[in-house]
Amino acid sequence: MRSAQEPTDVVIVGGGPAGLSAALSLGRARRRVIVVDAGTPRNRTAPHMHGVLGHDGLSPLRLLERGREEVAGYGVRIIRGEVTAVHAGVADGGDGAAMNVGAAIEVETADEVVRTRRLLVATGLEDVLPDIPGLREQWGRGVVVCPYCDGWEHRNDVIGVVATSPRSIEQAQLLRQWSDRVIYFANGFGEPSAEELAALGRRGIHLELGSVTGLRIDADRVTGVQVGGRVVSVGVVFTGPALRPRDALLRSLGATTTEGPLGTWVDVDDDGRTSVPGVWAVGNVVNSRSNVSVSMGLGSLVAGALNADLVADDIARTLATAAA
Ligand SMILES: Cc1cc2nc3c(=O)[nH]c(=O)nc-3n(C[C@H](O)[C@H](O)[C@H](O)COP(=O)(O)OP(=O)(O)OC[C@H]3O[C@@H](n4cnc5c(N)ncnc54)[C@H](O)[C@@H]3O)c2cc1C
């Protein structure tokens, strides 16, 4: 296992839109940057990406490929692989002057240990899909989550909304914006209230109360939803997976968290700082609403704040060296 002696400026864990956008700004700011990426972005099964200005319809994997080419042009090193552990507060391997976070951070991959002055975690989140036969295989194609990403492509289609909680009724009402042929599959999550039933009825949203037992797939396309021994024809399924942030590294460092309606998330301030000195986070790992554009925007914003923090550290180091 190799260990770099001189700490790099920033290690970014995760080379999705958030991490690569931050890498682009930091590379252009002449920082020494390493991106470690396991290559499993959240939208990897989607053939096309939408709602991203200038890139509408592009493959999400192609966007990241372009991003990697761009950051490499500014000297950013990319390691393909997984970060398995991080350790904060280790001794400074640099010039010995105190850094304003007190110590360096060590980042472990399978092949090497990298020492860094700052760590930016951009590891995204995992969608925990409902356990319905056929659903996982179609994820990102015939089964999708985000109306703003895929609604237009299914305008006027028969849209099935498969509930994963009683709140899925809101997803059905939202999708009525894209089609007047929406079917809400309550999927055993309870009968809607009288008020909700009235709102569904008035908006022409059809209700199927039974539990969903599978999807019908013909020629690799979703054509129906199995419910109560019947198959109800649909052109696409929308569903709402549970969101599980990939925040194990941040939690292992003791980052503080806050519980909210969508689970427990690591705290960051407006600049992306976590509660752990020198450790920052951006994108879906700390923000459930961070789509591609938001992730790229926040990646750029956090990079600026991170660089300012490093500049302050550079000044402190210079003054400490001069005084010695
Ligand atoms: C099916 C689907 C379709 C979508 N379509 C759209 C769309 O059309 N438009 C849109 O704006 N948004 C879309 N999204 C949302 C979009 O995927 C996310 O907003 C975006 O990917 C978040 O970017 P991120 O950089 O935070 O995380 P990600 O893109 O998930 O990237 C995180 C990266 O970190 C890596 N990683 C994780 N852990 C480690 C580790 N320990 N070590 C090293 N690397 C690690 C992962 O391998 C991954 O490459 C879609 C989502 C889904 C599920």
The ligand as an ORCA input file, in Angstrom:
! r2SCAN-3c Opt
* xyz 0 1
  C     -33.313      6.643    -12.751
  C     -32.874      8.057    -12.484
  C     -32.919      9.001    -13.508
  C     -32.521     10.291    -13.260
  N     -32.607     11.202    -14.284
  C     -32.241     12.479    -14.052
  C     -32.379     13.466    -15.087
  O     -32.842     13.163    -16.193
  N     -31.999     14.742    -14.798
  C     -31.535     15.105    -13.559
  O     -31.202     16.276    -13.368
  N     -31.387     14.197    -12.573
  C     -31.732     12.899    -12.792
  N     -31.597     11.975    -11.785
  C     -30.960     12.382    -10.519
  C     -29.428     12.296    -10.651
  O     -29.049     10.960    -10.900
  C     -28.760     12.790     -9.375
  O     -29.288     14.066     -9.068
  C     -27.250     12.948     -9.519
  O     -26.690     11.749     -9.997
  C     -26.613     13.327     -8.172
  O     -25.238     13.568     -8.386
  P     -24.142     13.257     -7.255
  O     -22.855     13.681     -7.859
  O     -24.550     13.819     -5.964
  O     -24.178     11.661     -7.058
  P     -23.957     10.481     -8.104
  O     -24.224     10.916     -9.491
  O     -24.746      9.326     -7.588
  O     -22.397     10.159     -8.016
  C     -21.822      9.639     -6.850
  C     -20.546      8.907     -7.234
  O     -19.845      8.559     -6.037
  C     -19.305      7.265     -6.194
  N     -19.059      6.676     -4.863
  C     -19.960      6.372     -3.896
  N     -19.313      5.867     -2.809
  C     -17.993      5.868     -3.108
  C     -16.828      5.462     -2.405
  N     -16.866      4.995     -1.160
  N     -15.637      5.577     -3.033
  C     -15.553      6.070     -4.288
  N     -16.634      6.474     -5.007
  C     -17.828      6.373     -4.414
  C     -20.374      6.515     -6.968
  O     -19.820      5.353     -7.574
  C     -20.800      7.591     -7.973
  O     -20.039      7.522     -9.158
  C     -32.041     10.666    -11.982
  C     -32.002      9.717    -10.960
  C     -32.426      8.426    -11.196
  C     -32.411      7.422    -10.076
*
